[in-house]
Amino acid sequence: MDSVDRSAALAGPFFGDSSPISPLHPSRDQSSRAPLAPGSLPTELDSETAALLRMVVLPQIEAASSWADLVRRLGEKGFGLGFRAGRMILNRLDSGDEICTGRSLGAPLRALAARLGRPALRLSRDGLSAQLHG
């Protein structure tokens, strides 16, 4: 572990009033990132961000009794769900930025579908992505 204090970068509903995932590297401006190409998936998270995200999100996923309950629980933490290319994608509610796939969290869509049932999805006009229906 280095000696850099990153506590200011770890803000969220559980620490403050900003989003749970903030850039850990101030030089990397979120607004300057290129938009994802159609059909592409979010890049892998660094290990520290992934660990923090798992601590916040996995308990919500594991406690959910249905897809609607999962959406509600994630929404309370400032997150939403999307689907693309057969993958579940976690995103930020405030900006819509995509964070990672369910597999990156340790909660792949296949395992959730086995536990919660197959999700009812509404396909987007682009034909590549979808949102939960209902």
C-alpha positions as a printed Julia matrix, in Angstrom:
134×3 Matrix{Float64}:
   0.0     0.0     0.0
   1.41    3.4    -0.87
   1.37    6.44    1.37
  -1.08    8.43   -0.79
  -4.26    9.34    1.08
  -7.16    8.36   -1.15
  -9.89    8.84    1.43
 -11.16   11.91   -0.41
 -11.58    9.82   -3.57
 -13.71    7.24   -1.75
 -16.82    9.32   -1.39
 -20.36    8.03   -1.63
 -23.7     7.8     0.1
 -21.95    5.84    2.85
 -19.19    8.45    3.34
 -20.62   11.7     2.05
 -22.99   13.07   -0.54
 -21.1    12.27   -3.75
 -21.07    9.07   -5.79
 -19.6     5.85   -4.34
 -17.16    5.53   -7.23
 -14.94    8.5    -7.88
 -11.81    8.55   -9.98
  -8.83    7.46   -7.92
  -6.52    9.27  -10.28
  -7.34   13.02  -10.35
  -5.44   13.43  -13.62
  -7.97   11.2   -15.37
 -10.93   13.48  -16.0
 -14.19   11.57  -16.39
 -15.58   14.1   -18.87
 -12.66   13.59  -21.25
 -13.17    9.84  -21.57
 -14.19    8.65  -25.0
 -17.7     7.17  -25.14
 -17.9     3.4   -25.35
 -18.23    1.97  -28.82
 -21.54    0.21  -29.49
 -21.43   -3.3   -28.05
 -18.27   -2.67  -26.01
 -18.13   -3.36  -22.29
 -16.64   -1.29  -19.45
 -12.94   -1.81  -18.81
 -11.71   -3.77  -15.8
 -11.44   -1.89  -12.49
  -8.22   -1.54  -10.55
  -8.06   -3.87   -7.55
  -8.66   -1.19   -4.9
 -11.76    0.19   -6.61
 -13.07   -3.32   -7.27
 -12.64   -4.28   -3.59
 -14.44   -1.14   -2.4
 -17.22   -1.64   -4.9
 -17.67   -5.28   -3.87
 -17.96   -4.24   -0.21
 -20.8    -1.86   -1.07
 -22.61   -3.68   -3.88
 -22.29   -7.43   -3.2
 -24.3    -7.36    0.07
 -27.12   -5.64   -1.85
 -26.97   -8.24   -4.61
 -26.87  -11.16   -2.18
 -29.8    -9.84   -0.12
 -32.06   -9.15   -3.11
 -35.11  -11.4    -3.4
 -36.13  -10.29   -6.92
 -34.91   -8.14   -9.79
 -37.12   -5.27   -8.6
 -35.69   -5.61   -5.09
 -32.16   -5.62   -6.53
 -32.82   -2.42   -8.5
 -34.27   -0.76   -5.38
 -31.33   -1.81   -3.2
 -28.74   -0.67   -5.74
 -30.63    2.6    -6.27
 -30.34    3.36   -2.56
 -26.56    3.17   -2.99
 -26.55    5.33   -6.13
 -26.25    2.55   -8.7
 -28.36    1.21  -11.54
 -28.31   -1.78  -13.87
 -28.09   -2.09  -17.63
 -27.57   -4.99  -19.98
 -25.47   -5.26  -23.12
 -23.99   -8.1   -25.13
 -25.46  -10.65  -22.72
 -23.82   -9.0   -19.71
 -25.21   -7.12  -16.72
 -23.57   -3.72  -16.3
 -23.46   -1.65  -13.11
 -23.75    2.09  -13.69
 -23.93    5.31  -11.71
 -27.39    6.79  -11.37
 -26.18   10.39  -11.16
 -24.18   10.41  -14.39
 -25.11    7.19  -16.16
 -21.42    6.25  -16.4
 -20.89    2.53  -16.7
 -18.65    1.09  -14.0
 -18.22   -2.63  -14.55
 -19.91   -5.89  -15.42
 -21.54   -8.2   -12.89
 -18.75  -10.71  -13.47
 -16.2    -8.09  -12.32
 -18.17   -7.83   -9.07
 -18.28  -11.56   -8.55
 -21.98  -11.65   -9.43
 -22.34  -12.78  -13.04
 -25.72  -12.49  -14.74
 -25.96  -16.28  -15.11
 -25.75  -16.79  -11.32
 -28.27  -14.01  -10.62
 -30.69  -15.38  -13.21
 -30.45  -18.82  -11.58
 -31.33  -17.31   -8.2
 -33.76  -14.48   -9.11
 -35.21  -15.87  -12.32
 -34.7   -14.69  -15.84
 -34.84  -10.87  -16.01
 -37.6    -9.27  -18.08
 -35.69   -6.94  -20.39
 -36.78   -4.17  -22.74
 -34.46   -3.95  -25.75
 -33.17   -0.47  -26.6
 -33.48    1.0   -30.09
 -29.81    0.33  -30.77
 -30.56   -3.41  -30.62
 -27.47   -3.98  -28.48
 -28.49   -2.91  -25.0
 -31.48   -3.41  -22.72
 -33.03   -2.22  -19.47
 -35.06   -4.13  -16.9
 -38.74   -3.97  -17.75
 -41.09   -3.06  -14.96
